[in-house]
Amino acid sequence: MKRLVDFFFRMAAFCFLSVAGSHAQNQPDSLTARESKALRIYLDCDRCGADDFDYIRTEIAFVNYVRDRKEAQVHILITTQETGSGGTEFTITFIGQHEYAGNNDTLKFVSKKEDTDDIVRQGNVRVMKLGLMRYVAKTPQAGQIAITYNKPSAPKAVVDKWNYWVFNFDLSSFLNGQKSTSFVSLYGSVSANRVTPAWKINLSVNGNYNESNFDLGDRTISSFSRGRSFYGLVVKSLGEHWSAGLSNSVSSSTYNNTRLGINVAPAVEYNMFRYAESTRRQLRFLYKIRYNFYRYDEETIYEKTSEALINQVLSITLDVKQPWGSVRTSLEGSNYFHDFNKNRVELFGELSLRLFKGVSFRVFGEVSRIRDQLSLPKSGSTPEEILLQRRQLATQYSYFASIGLSYTFGSIYNNVVNPRFGN
């Protein structure tokens, strides 16, 4: 058996080296002299999937795509944020490098919520082509570029009969099972949102139900959880750096032992950078005072069946997207006024860096110090509820983390699209 495995490894290595050697000698896919002088671009888009990259390379074929940003003459950075109507605003930044250093530009494309993926990627490609023309004009490929103009019909006055209001209904389910186990999850929501430069209003109602069943032969274990909630938020713009708002929620949750929870919180926020720069950088300070009323399903460990409390929350959020990578981190602290020992501190961080040629580093995680679990039931939790995570459990901390490092080397070009056997 060992000899057979060794034989297969040797044959695989022989085939790999033969194919690699053949390509190195024959170079059937090498660039022509003209193609080698095409504009080199690096496409930087966290939201884009493999199919999107393939589509872009196919539709914009007059440039060379490189896999390292430092090799590029133009670094294209694509960032996104949601619009008030549920669509997406794409900010496409063209950053000139090498002989194009300092020659930068920014264009935008806004998609609608109902747009299909194909419509969205067509729109992005159209804007990218427009932005690339100032650079491509200085390359040999400029002679093969044709610019057309589709004259629009006479413009018509548009009246928004909905006055910026956007409504959404969502109903979803998930089923999973085999002979001895089954799982069902149901979710539904209704939302109404209105976003203008001066005001932001979000209203939503949602509910969920989850059930698990396990057949152990001599007995069956069943577990379920359910929750319902209403959430409302009203925010008023107070200039380029300030905003004020009020949030309200009404909820119930078997996981949190809450039959009824009511929260009302006025808040104020300061952004060190202008809100208009939010796609590239934000440093926000948010402070709110929150009134909380709770009626519990079961008596709590503090012998309460209901209570009304006030707490305060301060959060600091940094969000930066630059050619070298991105940083997103937030620090939030809260405490109850009736007992400052009932508090919580949460730190979240996500860092993605391009360290040097071909090497990327990514780390993200969250750690929390927890001292404010007021709703824990006095009766505790069953083993099934603990194993299936159907109940909030007593703890003084929580955490998760992930870290990764990747290294890519070889040809700097990344032009070819070959969908055979999948991506």
C-alpha positions as CSV (number, residue, x, y, z in Angstrom):
1,M,0.0,0.0,0.0
2,K,2.8,2.4,0.9
3,R,4.5,1.7,-2.5
4,L,1.3,2.4,-4.3
5,V,0.8,5.7,-2.5
6,D,4.4,6.6,-3.2
7,F,3.9,5.7,-6.9
8,F,0.9,8.1,-7.2
9,F,2.7,10.9,-5.6
10,R,5.6,10.5,-8.0
11,M,3.3,10.4,-11.0
12,A,1.5,13.5,-9.8
13,A,4.8,15.4,-9.3
14,F,6.0,14.3,-12.7
15,C,2.8,15.5,-14.4
16,F,2.9,18.8,-12.6
17,L,6.6,19.5,-13.5
18,S,6.0,18.4,-17.1
19,V,3.1,20.8,-17.5
20,A,4.9,23.7,-15.8
21,G,8.0,23.1,-17.9
22,S,6.0,23.0,-21.1
23,H,4.3,26.3,-20.3
24,A,7.7,27.9,-19.4
25,Q,9.2,26.8,-22.7
26,N,6.2,27.4,-25.1
27,Q,4.6,30.5,-23.4
28,P,1.4,30.1,-25.4
29,D,-0.4,32.6,-23.1
30,S,2.4,35.3,-22.9
31,L,1.5,38.9,-23.4
32,T,2.3,40.6,-26.7
33,A,4.5,43.7,-26.8
34,R,1.4,45.9,-27.2
35,E,-0.4,44.2,-24.3
36,S,2.6,44.5,-22.0
37,K,2.3,48.3,-22.4
38,A,-1.3,48.3,-21.3
39,L,-2.3,50.1,-18.2
40,R,-1.6,48.0,-15.1
41,I,-4.4,48.1,-12.5
42,Y,-5.0,46.6,-9.1
43,L,-8.7,46.0,-8.2
44,D,-9.4,46.4,-4.5
45,C,-13.0,45.4,-3.7
46,D,-13.9,43.5,-0.5
47,R,-17.5,43.1,-1.6
48,C,-16.7,41.6,-5.0
49,G,-16.8,37.8,-5.4
50,A,-14.9,35.6,-7.8
51,D,-17.7,35.9,-10.5
52,D,-17.6,39.7,-10.2
53,F,-13.8,39.8,-10.8
54,D,-14.2,37.5,-13.8
55,Y,-16.9,39.7,-15.2
56,I,-14.8,42.8,-14.8
57,R,-11.8,41.2,-16.4
58,T,-13.9,40.1,-19.3
59,E,-15.7,43.5,-19.9
60,I,-12.6,45.7,-19.3
61,A,-10.1,43.9,-21.4
62,F,-7.9,46.9,-22.4
63,V,-5.9,46.9,-19.2
64,N,-3.6,44.4,-17.4
65,Y,-4.7,43.2,-14.0
66,V,-2.0,42.7,-11.4
67,R,-2.2,40.8,-8.1
68,D,-0.1,43.2,-6.0
69,R,-1.1,46.9,-5.6
70,K,2.5,48.1,-5.7
71,E,2.9,46.7,-9.3
72,A,-0.1,48.7,-10.4
73,Q,-0.1,52.1,-12.2
74,V,-3.7,52.6,-11.0
75,H,-5.1,51.3,-7.7
76,I,-8.9,51.0,-7.9
77,L,-10.5,51.0,-4.4
78,I,-14.2,50.2,-4.3
79,T,-16.1,51.0,-1.0
80,T,-19.8,50.7,-0.3
81,Q,-22.6,51.9,2.0
82,E,-26.3,51.3,2.1
83,T,-28.7,54.0,0.8
84,G,-31.9,55.0,2.4
85,S,-34.0,53.2,-0.1
86,G,-32.1,49.9,0.5
87,G,-29.8,50.2,-2.5
88,T,-26.0,50.5,-2.4
89,E,-23.8,53.5,-3.1
90,F,-20.5,52.4,-4.7
91,T,-17.6,54.8,-4.3
92,I,-14.9,54.0,-6.9
93,T,-11.6,55.7,-6.1
94,F,-8.8,55.8,-8.7
95,I,-5.4,56.2,-7.1
96,G,-2.6,56.9,-9.5
97,Q,0.8,55.3,-8.8
98,H,4.3,55.4,-10.4
99,E,4.1,57.8,-13.4
100,Y,0.5,58.6,-12.5
101,A,1.2,59.4,-8.8
102,G,-1.1,62.3,-7.7
103,N,-3.5,61.7,-10.6
104,N,-6.5,60.6,-8.5
105,D,-10.2,60.6,-9.1
106,T,-13.4,59.5,-7.4
107,L,-16.7,58.4,-9.1
108,K,-19.9,57.0,-7.7
109,F,-22.5,54.5,-8.8
110,V,-25.8,54.0,-6.9
111,S,-27.8,50.8,-7.4
112,K,-31.5,50.3,-6.5
113,K,-32.7,47.6,-4.0
114,E,-34.5,45.8,-6.8
115,D,-31.5,45.7,-9.1
116,T,-30.3,42.3,-10.0
117,D,-26.6,41.4,-9.6
118,D,-26.1,41.7,-13.3
119,I,-27.5,45.2,-13.4
120,V,-25.3,46.2,-10.5
121,R,-22.1,44.9,-12.0
122,Q,-23.0,46.5,-15.4
123,G,-23.3,49.8,-13.7
124,N,-20.0,49.4,-11.8
125,V,-18.2,48.4,-15.0
126,R,-19.6,51.4,-16.9
127,V,-18.3,53.8,-14.2
128,M,-14.9,52.1,-14.0
129,K,-14.5,52.5,-17.7
130,L,-15.2,56.2,-17.5
131,G,-12.7,56.6,-14.7
132,L,-10.0,54.7,-16.5
133,M,-10.1,56.8,-19.7
134,R,-7.9,59.5,-18.4
135,Y,-5.1,56.9,-17.8
136,V,-5.8,54.7,-20.8
137,A,-5.5,57.7,-23.1
138,K,-1.8,57.7,-22.6
139,T,-1.3,54.0,-23.6
140,P,-1.2,52.2,-27.0
141,Q,-4.7,50.8,-26.3
142,A,-6.2,54.3,-26.6
143,G,-6.3,53.9,-30.4
144,Q,-8.7,51.0,-30.1
145,I,-11.1,52.8,-27.7
146,A,-14.4,54.1,-29.2
147,I,-16.5,56.5,-27.1
148,T,-20.3,56.7,-27.8
149,Y,-23.0,58.8,-26.4
150,N,-26.6,57.8,-26.1
151,K,-28.7,60.9,-26.1
152,P,-31.4,60.7,-23.5
153,S,-35.0,61.5,-24.2
154,A,-36.5,64.7,-22.9
155,P,-36.4,64.7,-19.1
156,K,-39.6,64.4,-17.2
157,A,-40.3,65.8,-13.8
158,V,-40.2,63.1,-11.2
159,V,-42.6,63.2,-8.3
160,D,-41.8,60.8,-5.4
161,K,-45.3,59.7,-4.3
162,W,-43.7,57.8,-1.3
163,N,-41.9,60.9,0.0
164,Y,-38.6,58.9,0.5
165,W,-40.4,56.1,2.5
166,V,-39.2,52.6,1.7
167,F,-41.1,49.5,3.0
168,N,-39.8,45.9,3.1
169,F,-41.5,42.6,4.0
170,D,-39.3,39.6,4.6
171,L,-40.3,36.0,5.4
172,S,-37.7,33.2,5.5
173,S,-37.3,29.6,6.8
174,F,-34.6,27.1,7.1
175,L,-35.0,23.3,7.5
176,N,-32.4,20.7,8.2
177,G,-32.7,17.1,9.3
178,Q,-31.8,13.4,9.0
179,K,-33.1,10.2,10.6
180,S,-32.4,11.2,14.3
181,T,-32.2,15.0,14.2
182,S,-34.2,17.8,12.8
183,F,-34.0,21.6,13.0
184,V,-36.4,24.3,11.8
185,S,-35.9,28.1,11.9
186,L,-38.6,30.7,10.9
187,Y,-38.0,34.4,10.6
188,G,-40.2,37.3,9.5
189,S,-39.8,41.1,9.5
190,V,-41.5,44.3,8.3
191,S,-39.6,47.5,8.1
192,A,-40.2,51.2,7.0
193,N,-37.3,53.5,6.5
194,R,-37.0,57.2,5.4
195,V,-33.6,58.7,4.8
196,T,-32.9,62.2,3.6
197,P,-29.8,64.5,4.2
198,A,-31.6,66.0,7.2
199,W,-33.4,63.1,8.7
200,K,-33.0,59.3,9.2
201,I,-36.0,57.2,10.3
202,N,-35.8,53.4,10.8
203,L,-38.8,51.4,12.0
204,S,-38.9,47.6,12.1
205,V,-40.9,44.6,13.6
206,N,-39.5,41.1,13.5
207,G,-40.1,37.7,15.0
208,N,-38.2,34.4,15.0
209,Y,-38.7,30.8,16.1
210,N,-36.1,28.0,16.3
211,E,-36.7,24.3,17.2
212,S,-34.3,21.4,17.5
213,N,-35.2,17.7,18.0
214,F,-32.8,14.8,18.8
215,D,-33.9,11.1,18.8
216,L,-31.5,9.3,21.2
217,G,-33.3,5.9,20.9
218,D,-34.6,5.6,24.4
219,R,-35.8,9.3,24.5
220,T,-36.2,12.4,22.4
221,I,-34.8,15.8,23.3
222,S,-36.6,18.9,22.0
223,S,-35.6,22.5,22.5
224,F,-36.9,25.7,21.2
225,S,-36.5,29.5,21.4
226,R,-38.5,32.4,20.1
227,G,-38.3,36.2,20.1
228,R,-40.3,39.2,18.9
229,S,-39.2,42.8,18.8
230,F,-40.0,46.3,17.6
231,Y,-37.2,48.9,16.9
232,G,-37.4,52.5,16.1
233,L,-34.7,55.1,15.4
234,V,-35.0,58.8,14.5
235,V,-31.9,60.8,13.8
236,K,-31.5,64.6,13.0
237,S,-28.5,65.9,11.2
238,L,-26.8,68.8,13.0
239,G,-24.2,69.7,10.5
240,E,-21.1,68.0,9.0
241,H,-20.0,66.5,12.3
242,W,-22.9,66.3,14.7
243,S,-26.2,64.4,14.9
244,A,-28.8,63.7,17.6
245,G,-31.4,61.0,17.8
246,L,-33.8,58.9,19.8
247,S,-34.1,55.1,19.7
248,N,-36.9,52.9,21.1
249,S,-37.4,49.1,21.3
250,V,-40.0,46.7,22.6
251,S,-39.0,43.0,22.7
252,S,-39.5,39.6,24.3
253,S,-37.1,36.7,24.2
254,T,-37.0,33.2,25.8
255,Y,-33.2,33.3,25.4
256,N,-32.9,36.4,27.6
257,N,-35.7,35.3,30.0
258,T,-37.6,38.5,29.0
259,R,-41.4,38.5,28.6
260,L,-41.4,42.2,28.0
261,G,-38.5,44.6,27.5
262,I,-38.9,48.4,26.8
263,N,-36.0,50.6,26.1
264,V,-36.0,54.4,25.3
265,A,-32.7,56.1,24.6
266,P,-31.9,59.7,23.5
267,A,-28.4,60.0,22.0
268,V,-25.9,62.4,20.5
269,E,-23.0,61.6,18.1
270,Y,-19.9,63.4,17.0
271,N,-17.9,62.4,14.0
272,M,-14.3,63.7,13.9
273,F,-14.4,63.5,10.1
274,R,-17.1,64.9,7.9
275,Y,-20.0,62.5,7.3
276,A,-19.5,63.0,3.6
277,E,-16.2,61.0,4.0
278,S,-17.9,58.0,5.6
279,T,-17.0,55.6,2.8
280,R,-13.3,56.1,3.5
281,R,-12.9,57.1,7.1
282,Q,-15.0,57.6,10.3
283,L,-14.2,58.3,13.9
284,R,-17.6,58.5,15.7
285,F,-18.3,59.1,19.4
286,L,-21.8,58.1,20.5
287,Y,-23.3,58.8,23.9
288,K,-26.8,57.8,25.1
289,I,-28.8,57.5,28.3
290,R,-31.3,54.6,28.2
291,Y,-34.4,53.9,30.2
292,N,-35.1,50.2,30.6
293,F,-38.2,48.3,31.8
294,Y,-38.1,44.5,32.1
295,R,-40.8,42.0,33.0
296,Y,-39.2,38.5,33.3
297,D,-40.6,35.1,32.4
298,E,-39.0,33.6,35.6
299,E,-37.7,35.1,38.8
300,T,-34.1,36.3,38.3
301,I,-31.0,35.5,40.4
302,Y,-31.6,38.9,42.0
303,E,-35.2,37.8,43.0
304,K,-36.9,40.2,40.5
305,T,-39.9,39.6,38.3
306,S,-39.8,43.1,36.9
307,E,-37.8,46.3,37.3
308,A,-37.2,49.7,35.8
309,L,-33.6,50.9,35.4
310,I,-31.5,53.6,33.7
311,N,-28.1,53.1,32.2
312,Q,-25.6,55.1,30.1
313,V,-23.6,53.9,27.0
314,L,-20.6,55.4,25.4
315,S,-19.1,54.0,22.2
316,I,-16.2,55.0,20.0
317,T,-15.9,53.6,16.5
318,L,-13.0,53.9,14.0
319,D,-13.6,52.8,10.4
320,V,-10.8,53.4,7.8
321,K,-10.5,52.1,4.3
322,Q,-7.2,53.0,2.5
323,P,-5.0,51.5,-0.3
324,W,-2.9,49.7,2.3
325,G,-5.9,47.9,3.9
326,S,-8.7,48.6,6.3
327,V,-9.3,49.1,10.0
328,R,-12.5,48.8,11.9
329,T,-12.6,48.9,15.6
330,S,-15.1,49.9,18.3
331,L,-15.0,50.3,22.0
332,E,-18.3,50.4,24.0
333,G,-18.8,50.8,27.7
334,S,-22.0,50.9,29.7
335,N,-23.2,50.9,33.3
336,Y,-26.4,51.1,35.3
337,F,-26.9,54.2,37.6
338,H,-28.4,52.2,40.5
339,D,-25.2,50.1,40.8
340,F,-22.0,51.1,38.9
341,N,-20.7,47.6,39.4
342,K,-23.3,46.4,36.9
343,N,-21.4,47.3,33.8
344,R,-20.1,46.0,30.5
345,V,-17.1,46.8,28.3
346,E,-16.8,45.4,24.7
347,L,-13.9,45.8,22.3
348,F,-14.2,44.7,18.6
349,G,-11.5,45.0,16.1
350,E,-10.9,44.0,12.4
351,L,-7.6,44.7,10.6
352,S,-6.7,43.8,7.1
353,L,-3.2,44.9,5.9
354,R,-1.1,44.4,2.8
355,L,2.3,44.2,4.5
356,F,4.5,44.0,1.4
357,K,4.5,42.5,-2.0
358,G,2.3,39.4,-2.1
359,V,1.8,39.3,1.7
360,S,-1.5,40.1,3.4
361,F,-2.4,39.9,7.0
362,R,-5.9,39.8,8.5
363,V,-7.1,39.6,12.1
364,F,-10.5,40.2,13.7
365,G,-12.1,39.4,17.0
366,E,-14.1,40.7,20.0
367,V,-13.6,40.5,23.8
368,S,-16.2,41.5,26.4
369,R,-16.0,42.0,30.2
370,I,-19.6,41.3,31.4
371,R,-21.0,42.4,34.8
372,D,-24.6,43.3,33.9
373,Q,-26.5,40.0,33.4
374,L,-29.7,41.1,35.3
375,S,-32.1,38.7,33.6
376,L,-30.6,35.3,34.4
377,P,-33.3,33.0,35.7
378,K,-33.0,31.8,39.3
379,S,-33.9,28.3,38.3
380,G,-30.8,28.0,36.1
381,S,-30.8,26.2,32.7
382,T,-31.3,22.5,31.8
383,P,-28.4,20.5,30.2
384,E,-30.3,20.6,26.9
385,E,-30.6,24.4,27.0
386,I,-26.9,24.8,27.7
387,L,-25.8,22.4,24.9
388,L,-28.2,23.9,22.4
389,Q,-27.5,27.5,23.5
390,R,-31.2,28.2,24.1
391,R,-30.6,30.2,27.2
392,Q,-28.3,33.0,28.2
393,L,-25.6,31.6,30.6
394,A,-23.8,33.3,33.5
395,T,-20.4,34.5,32.5
396,Q,-17.9,37.3,33.3
397,Y,-16.4,37.4,29.8
398,S,-16.8,36.3,26.2
399,Y,-14.5,36.4,23.2
400,F,-13.8,35.2,19.7
401,A,-10.9,35.7,17.4
402,S,-9.5,34.8,14.0
403,I,-6.1,35.5,12.4
404,G,-4.8,34.7,8.9
405,L,-1.8,35.3,6.7
406,S,-1.5,34.8,3.0
407,Y,1.4,34.9,0.6
408,T,1.0,35.0,-3.2
409,F,3.9,34.9,-5.7
410,G,4.6,34.3,-9.4
411,S,3.3,36.2,-12.4
412,I,2.2,39.7,-11.6
413,Y,-0.6,39.5,-14.2
414,N,-4.1,38.3,-13.5
415,N,-6.0,38.8,-16.8
416,V,-7.2,35.4,-17.8
417,V,-10.7,34.1,-17.1
418,N,-11.2,30.3,-17.3
419,P,-14.4,28.9,-15.8
420,R,-13.8,25.2,-16.5
421,F,-14.4,22.9,-13.6
422,G,-15.7,26.0,-11.6
423,N,-13.7,28.8,-10.1
